[in-house]
C-alpha cells in the first residue's frame, strides 16, 4: 500500500529520497513516470498520480523517464555506469 498522496507529493517537491523505489510518480500530461528524486521540473499536483511499482506504471501506459531511469533500479540516478580498465 502506498503512503498518503500528499506525503508523496511533498517528497516529490523536495526530491526527498524517503520513498525512492517504493513509489513512482506518473505524469498524466507527458505519459512519463519518474522516481520521486528525479531532477526534472516538478509537475503540477493535478497532473500526477502515484504507483507502487515500475510494472504498475507501465501497465497504466506510462513510459520510463530517460533522465532518472526508474526502470533500471540498480543503476545510479543518471543511468550511467562507469567502466574502468584493469
Secondary structure, 3 states (H helix, E strand, C coil): CCCCHHHHHHHHHHCCHHHECCEEEEECCCCEEEECCCCCCCCCHHHEEEECCHHHHHHCCCEECCCCCCCCCCCCCCCCCCCCCC
